[in-house]
């Protein structure tokens, strides 16, 4: 999309060249026939040979171009995936390993680039030599056929060859562009031929046309139509309007696939599926657009303030909006980067509610919402009038791992192995289904932990050690900033938004950019050789023509200065020398361009991968991908030739001036003011063209970003029937990108017209001076040669100015890449003078002293003076309302965010004093969003290749994935698709568990680690962690209260400060504590549902 579509558009500049070249060659040969007779046949044959020589080279070029684009696609796909998951890579300390993966993919791309560049160099050599070859063949034929070589005929022939020179010079570029465009068109055509969604998968009928809302009869569905095993099998279901249906089952049972089939996303093999009414969908992985919160909720609908306020209240979003500086006008970063997991889920729930659909599909949206908010949401869904029609009058299908949500459902579907194995009401299934009984028993087992904790009497209170804060009745005594008790931060002005506008250079491209570009490879040594070779080539070209004119007689009755044989031999020798120069130019240019592109790529990507997380939070990936694709392509394939074309046009122009000044110095009377006028025009033009080119680069990033976001959220977009709006948005962004491109073309034509006019005036004046010179003052042959070169003056003059402008426009790609080569870097990965012992951390004690954290200098504090100690070897549960700062605390522990003030000390080592990799490699984490990368099971568990197969199998067995992987054909080498899409969310979370089991860190962080799994799997994970991390410090952020009840300590955060910190039993004894109230609410809700 990024390169191919643009290349097809750029081809419009070249589309007329092929027939124009053919016409020019035909007319030139006709004129040559009039002058030289049968000898012109040699010129025709020479031209045909040049064209034929191009055919195999063009085929090779097309093949290399195709392979190059394929390898570029693979690299860009991997880059996009890595940018999406950069936070995970930094948390695990894997970013340099994945950088080496990108470098590996780039090396494959560079192999094809090298083939492309050198094949292109061969084509350039053929066509640069073509005019000389044609002239040698023509003059040789004249000598062979006995055609007298007089000055007039030679000048006519040279003039024709000069006219032919420009189109023949440009032909390689045209051929290269045709080859590239054909490859791009083939790739676009292949994409357009891909299978569309089945239009007949769902029969959509209007709401009210039947009492039924959803009807499936004998439905069989499969993600892979070629697979013998269907994903969903024998689905038969009939749901009436106003029914709430809960879908439950173990990890990987097909729950999310069931919702996908209702949305028409899962291909249908057989059966019928009918939906009566409009749908609204809430995905398991929240899809949030870059933009304002209000726009994400309205999602294309008109604002209805009453309805909007009710939705915010129902989704418990009002408090969050009060905390945010700009309320619902806050700009959300890419993928909701500046929102917590719970906030993202609630925003997409609000989006669904606001659309007032007939059928609501929820894919476990409450998994990362805190218990208090989840309870509030559940009450809103079931008992309150949320909108004009509450959800009790709607059809609601919700997938859930929360067993306490099941009793309220009118119908429960229990899934196993892609089948609905049980359907009915809660009590009915409980009596008859062993699968359902297993889920409920697991939940009851978790609830029993509540009673155990409540019954236990712990008289001994954990008190803080030196420097810690004390607790009184479970409440932490803290002093808050006066006037800010509500937790609302002050408005920080328009720059308070996380995502800022893209930085754009202004004014003339600095000389330093050109200098850095030409000196990047070998210190510029090759550039000097190329310039010398260009000067020699032009000198030999002019010298050979001068020799032919000087050595031929004015007429048949005048004796020539040299014989015909000597004349041709010397001319041939000069031509062969030109060939050597041409080959040297082409090869050196290819080498210099290739090496420069390689070095700039490595430098830019190293700086990007070493950038702090704040850079990725505030920089949409479209901007980075734009530089890694479009700008890098320009450096790879355009800029070296553009810079060379500029240098060559300058040298050619200087050569023509030298020849014409030999004939008549008076030409400078007009030439100097004309050149001055050209420079004025060029300066006037370039100031606008340069900014337009920069604007093109800036306007392109939103197109890429919107396209990538749309692809990721395609399911959500289609479920709300918003395809047309997103297509329109894409067209608007494309138009915004096309407008400056159109003005670039218009400005170019404006300049061309004026340059052609000035060149014609210069040439006319030159002819007038030459005619006016008295006879005998100048040799007629020299005058003729000056006129011959003057014929190309207008073309060369325009070409030089055009190349100056185009070079400056193209060099902006280098400027943009160099911008990213100077990104501020994270602290050192390893501090050699302060490396911790190999066995550090020893005990896992974490001391936090007056910790203050903000995400950017212009952003408000997120953590406001935390002080506490996590004792080594104990388990601490961290709870708090969504947005209270739980995940920020963990990010600070891993130095994803550097503290604004305060310290974190682990076993006596200040973490800010050691290298990032020394820190992150010693800590383990299971992140809130389970991430898998394209590759294999082995590469996902052990990307650093540190463990044996036996250790990996042991970890898989411990995390209950061993049998699943053994059943796959490739076992450890089984393929994982992009983002792990061929694994369920729960299975991905278990893979993350497998990683920490392999790592065996002394300090383990569970950041909402079991949000995406059912209660039974959650219990298994907790049991595994208790067994294998019994002597480790474990910090657990969880929205399931049962996940933190067996912790030794509980830390409750509120608005970035510690509200409570004590043992669970102590906090539960104090009925007024926030934690006790949270547990009581959870217990009442769970037990009332299960009894």
Buried (B, 14 or more C-beta within 10 A) or exposed (E): BBBBBBBBEBBEEBEEBEEEBEEBBEEBBEBBBEBBBEBBBBBBBBBEBBBEBBEEBBEBBBBBBBBBBBBBBBBBEBBBBBBBBBBBBBBBBBBBBBBEBBBEBBEBBBBBBBBBBBBBBBBBBBBBBBBBBBBBBBBBBBBEEEBEBBBBBBBBBBBBBBBBBBBBBBBBBBBBBBBBBBBBBBBBEEEEEEEEEEEEBBEEBEBEEBEBBBBBEEBBBBBEEEEEEBBBBEBEBBBBBBBBBBBBBBBBBBBBBBBBBBBBBBBBBEBBBBBBBBBBBBBBBBBBBBBBBBBBBBBBBEEBEEBBEBBBBBBBBEBBBEBBBBBBEBBBBBBBBBBBBBBBBBBBBBBBBBBBBBBBBBBBBBBBBBBBBBBBBBEBBBEBEBBEEBBBEBBBBBBBBBBBBBBBBBBBBBBBEBBBBBBBEBEEBBEEBEBBBBBBBBBBEBBEBBEEBBEEEBEEEBEBEEEBBEBEEBBBEEEBEEEBEEBBBEEBEEEBBBBEEBEBBEEEBEEEBBEBBBEBBBEBEBBEBBBBBBBBBBBBBBBBBBBBBBBBBBEEEEEBEBEBEEBBEBBBEBBBBBBBBBBBBBBBBBBBBBBBBBEBBBBBBBBBBBBBBBBBBBBBBBBBBBBBBBBBBBBBBBBBBBBBBBBBBBBBBBBBBEBBBBBBEBBEEBBEEBBEBBEEBBEBBBEEBBBBBBBBBBBBBBBBBBBBBBEBBBBBBBBBBBEEEBEEBBEEBBEBBBBBBEBBEEBBEBBBEBBBEBBEBBBEBBBEBBEEEEEEEBBBBBBBBBBBBBBBBBBBBBBBBBBBBBBBBBBBBBBBBBBBBEBEBBBBBEBEEEEBEEEBBBBBBBBBBEBBBBBBEBBBBBBBBBBBBBBBBBBBBBBBBBBBBBBBBBBBBBBBBBBBEBBBBBBEBEBBBBBBBBBBBBBBBBBBBBBBBBBBBBBBBBBBEEBEEEBBBBBBBBBBBBEBBEEEEEBBEBEBEBBBEBBBBBBBBBBBBBBBBBBEBBBBBBBBBBBBBBBBBBBBBBEBBEEBBEEBBBBBBBBBBBBBBBBBBBBBBBBBBBBBBBBBBBBBBBEEBBBBEBBBBBBEBBEEBBE
